[in-house]
Amino acid sequence: NRLKLVVKEIRKQRKSNGTKGIKLLHDNASPHRHSDIINYLTEEGINIIPHPPYSPDLALYDYWLNYYIKQNLTD
């Protein structure tokens, strides 16, 4: 129920784009990996960035930044 409220608020604040372009990175907690949650986020157009395997040397923001840079590199 909370997730639906968050998506509704996002749509309210981003009237022109809605959930388009939103990327979500969250931990691998069981509620976050549940198929209903994944399906709902996919239906709403929210991209889920895969969580990296545990690494003490890699913080979540480092993973997102590296992913972003890798996706936007060109020849």
VOPAGU-2260 file (C-alpha; in pm, 1 decimal, decimal comma):
REM VOPAGU-2260
SITE   aa  ch    i         X         Y         Z
SITE  ASN   A    0       0,0       0,0       0,0
SITE  ARG   A    1     284,8     241,5      76,2
SITE  LEU   A    2     441,0     184,9    -263,0
SITE  LYS   A    3     117,3     280,5    -437,2
SITE  LEU   A    4     106,0     601,6    -233,3
SITE  VAL   A    5     462,7     685,6    -333,8
SITE  VAL   A    6     391,1     625,2    -702,8
SITE  LYS   A    7      74,8     836,0    -677,2
SITE  GLU   A    8     274,5    1120,5    -518,6
SITE  ILE   A    9     541,1    1095,7    -788,8
SITE  ARG   A   10     274,0    1126,9   -1057,2
SITE  LYS   A   11     123,3    1424,0    -874,4
SITE  GLN   A   12     457,2    1606,9    -857,0
SITE  ARG   A   13     576,5    1508,4   -1205,4
SITE  LYS   A   14     261,9    1573,0   -1406,8
SITE  SER   A   15     434,3    1577,3   -1744,8
SITE  ASN   A   16     661,7    1274,0   -1697,7
SITE  GLY   A   17     495,2    1067,1   -1426,3
SITE  THR   A   18     714,9     768,6   -1345,4
SITE  LYS   A   19     901,1     781,3   -1677,7
SITE  GLY   A   20    1276,8     788,2   -1629,3
SITE  ILE   A   21    1274,5     684,9   -1264,2
SITE  LYS   A   22    1535,5     428,6   -1165,0
SITE  LEU   A   23    1509,9     241,7    -838,6
SITE  LEU   A   24    1800,1      82,2    -655,7
SITE  HIS   A   25    1711,6     -97,6    -336,9
SITE  ASP   A   26    1859,8    -375,1    -130,1
SITE  ASN   A   27    1783,3    -743,4    -177,4
SITE  ALA   A   28    1538,5    -764,7     112,5
SITE  SER   A   29    1265,8   -1023,9      62,6
SITE  PRO   A   30     981,0    -768,5      35,8
SITE  HIS   A   31    1170,9    -584,8    -238,5
SITE  ARG   A   32    1227,6    -900,4    -443,4
SITE  HIS   A   33     869,6   -1024,0    -419,8
SITE  SER   A   34     719,7   -1087,6    -763,4
SITE  ASP   A   35     416,3    -867,0    -691,9
SITE  ILE   A   36     644,5    -570,3    -615,2
SITE  ILE   A   37     864,3    -629,9    -920,4
SITE  ASN   A   38     557,1    -664,9   -1145,0
SITE  TYR   A   39     395,1    -350,5   -1004,0
SITE  LEU   A   40     707,8    -140,5   -1051,9
SITE  THR   A   41     746,8    -273,3   -1406,5
SITE  GLU   A   42     384,1    -193,0   -1488,9
SITE  GLU   A   43     432,8     159,9   -1356,2
SITE  GLY   A   44     736,3     210,3   -1580,8
SITE  ILE   A   45     990,2     229,8   -1299,0
SITE  ASN   A   46    1326,7      78,4   -1392,2
SITE  ILE   A   47    1483,6    -144,1   -1130,1
SITE  ILE   A   48    1861,0    -139,1   -1122,3
SITE  PRO   A   49    1989,2    -484,0   -1025,2
SITE  HIS   A   50    2156,5    -494,9    -687,7
SITE  PRO   A   51    2520,3    -606,2    -692,7
SITE  PRO   A   52    2638,9    -904,3    -492,1
SITE  TYR   A   53    2769,9    -815,2    -148,0
SITE  SER   A   54    3101,2    -638,8    -159,0
SITE  PRO   A   55    3247,1    -450,3     137,5
SITE  ASP   A   56    3439,4    -226,7    -103,3
SITE  LEU   A   57    3137,7    -118,7    -307,3
SITE  ALA   A   58    2878,8     122,5    -171,8
SITE  LEU   A   59    2533,3     144,1    -329,9
SITE  TYR   A   60    2595,5     488,1    -476,4
SITE  ASP   A   61    2924,3     365,2    -627,0
SITE  TYR   A   62    2737,8      87,1    -803,4
SITE  TRP   A   63    2474,9     327,0    -939,7
SITE  LEU   A   64    2739,0     572,8   -1055,7
SITE  ASN   A   65    2943,9     301,3   -1227,0
SITE  TYR   A   66    2627,9     164,8   -1393,8
SITE  TYR   A   67    2528,9     512,7   -1511,5
SITE  ILE   A   68    2872,4     586,3   -1653,8
SITE  LYS   A   69    2891,5     248,4   -1827,4
SITE  GLN   A   70    2548,3     296,2   -1987,1
SITE  ASN   A   71    2638,6     641,6   -2117,4
SITE  LEU   A   72    2985,0     570,6   -2255,4
SITE  THR   A   73    3022,5     586,2   -2629,5
SITE  ASP   A   74    3299,4     484,3   -2861,0
